[in-house]
């Protein structure tokens, strides 16, 4: 509890003395507290996971009754080491967990762009009437969420919560390049769409849970 109070005090000092104006430029607008930034990215991650789950479910309902499209291709993000349960997640240093979150988000920027392009070119007009829009929404959400998480990381470094070694991770560093090269080869069929959505649904759920745990370890007792 003492650490949380110290963190709040530091944030109040920073808001008043160092950053008097928001990034939007409104007069007398203060930067949000770290806890508020966490709440924002957690909400974004929950929304992103909901959209991915909906689109994955819709694809299965449309194709599975008549086609065997499940191939269980290994997810392209398999090279990113992710703890599988809450206990192991909590064992990670905050810097490590932040790095995992940023790498997972970075691993999806290109694949989701290809998913959107492929769905927009698809031949199944009934399914693809709304699906490309959702795929584009997910692609935009990943970029927005990654920017938001990067801001959280910057604020945590500023407050001394994490070390400066926890920095920006480029998409190229987010996973094995050979593992994502398949999605850059051109046309994706419904089976590829299914594999991508299955993997993104899994990874987006991890991001959502990891952000919640990271907030809880930063602010013990805050609705955890």
N, C-alpha and C positions, 0 to 999 in steps of 0.2 A: 504494500500500500504506500509506503514511504517513497518508493521509486516512482510510482504513478503520480504522486503529488509533486515531486521534483520535476517530472516531465511536463506536467501541466504548467508549473511555474515558468519553466524555460520557454515553453511555447508562448505564454502570455507576453513574456519579455521580448521575444522575437517578433511577435505580431505588432507590438507597439513601437519598438525602436528600430527594427531592421526592414520590415516589409509593410509599409503603411498602405499600399495600394494593391488591389487584386490584379491578376493578369488581364482581366477584361478592361481595366483602366477607369472604373467608376470611382469618383471621388469618395473619400471616407470609407472605402470598402476594404475590409481586412481579409487577409488570407485565412482559409479555414484551418481549424485545428487538425492535428494528425489523426485524431479519432474520427473526425468528420470525413477526412480523405479516405480512411479505411472503410467507413460505412458506404461511401460513394462507390468505391471499386467493388465492394462485396455485392452491392445491389446490381451493378453492371454485370458481374460474373454470374449472378443468379439468373438474370434475364438472358444472358448469352446461353447458358446451359438449357434454359427452358426452350429457347428457339431451336437449338440443336436437337433436343429430344423430340420436339414436335415434328421437325422435318424428317428425322430418322424414322419416327413412327409412321408418318404419312407415306414414306417411300416403301416401307415394309408392307403396309396395308394395300398399296397399289400394285406392287410387283410380286410379292411372295405367294399369293394365292395361285398364280399361274406360272411362275418362273422360279427356278432354283438359282438365286443370284448370290447366296452367301458363300464366299470363298475363304473368309477368315484370313485374309492377307495380313501379315505382320504390320502393325502400325508403324508409320515412318518415324514416329517420335520414340521408338523403342530404346534408342541410345541414351535418352535422358533418364538418369536414375531417379526414380520417384518412390518414396516410401509408401507402403500399401495400407498402413493403418495409422490411427491417430497417435498411438503411443510412439511409433517410430518417427512420425513427423515432428512430434514435440521434442525429440532428442536432437534434431538438427539445430545448428546455430541459426540465428535470425538471418545472417548474411547468406547462409547456404539455402535456406528456404526461399528467400527472395530471389536468389539466382535460379532456382528450379522453376519458380513461377514465371519469371521473365523468359527463360528458355522455352518453356512449354508454349507460351503465347507467341514467341518469335517463330517457333516451328510451324505455325499454322498460317502465316501470312500468305505465302505462295500457294500452298495447296487449296486454300479456300478461294483464292482468286481463280484458280483453274477449275474448281468445282462450279463456281458461278458461271464462268464462260461456257463450260461443257453443258450445264443444265439449260442455259439460254439457247444453245444450239440443238437441243434434244429433239427427237422425233415423236416422243410421247406427249402430245400437245395437252391432253387432259391433266396429266401430272405436272407438266412444266409450266402451266399457266401461272401458278403462284410461287412455285419452288425457286426459280432464279432470284426472285425478290428476297426470299428468305436467306438464300445463300449469300447474296450481296450484303444483306443486313448482318449476317454473322461475320463476314469479312471485315465490315466496317467496325463491328463491335470489338473484334480482336485488336485492331489497331488502336481504337479509343481506349480500351482497357489497358493495353500495354503502355500507352502514354500515361494513363492514370496511375498505374503501378509504379512506373518510373518516377513520378512525382512523389509518391509515398516513400520510395527508397531515398530520394534526395532529401526529403524532410527528415527521415530517420537518421540519415548521415549528419545532417545539420545539427540535430539534437544530440548526437553522440550515441544513439540507440544501436546503430550498426556501424561497422568500420567503413572507411572510404573504399575498401577493396571490393565492396558489393556495388558493381557498376553496371553500365548499359551492356547488354548482350545483343549483338547483331543477329538477324535471322540466319545468316550463313553459319554462325557458331551454335545454332540451336539444336543441331542434330546431324547425323551422318549424311553427307551430301549424296552418297549413293542411294540412300534410303528414300530420298524425296525426288530423285531424278525421274522415277517412273511417271510422276504426275506432271512432268514437263514435256512428255513425249507427244502430246496431242490429244486426240479424242478419248474421252472416258465413257465407258458404258455404264448401265445401271448397277452392275456389280461393283464397279469402282466407286460409284457414288455411295453405295451402301457401305463399303469398307471405310471410306473417308468419314462418313457421318457417324458410323459406329465408333471410330477412333476419336473423332472430335467430341462426341458426346462423353466419352470416357475422360478425355483430357480436360474438357471444360468443367466437369464435375470435380476433378482433382484441383484445378485452379480455384474454384469456388471454396472448397473445403480448406485448402492451404491458406487462403487469404483470411478465412475466419480464425484458423488456428494461430496465424501470425499476429492477428490483432489481439487474440486472447493472451498470447505470451508477452505481448507488448504492454497490454493493459489488463493485468490479472483481475478477475472478478467483474469484468465488463460484459454482462450478459453472456457469459460463456458456459 
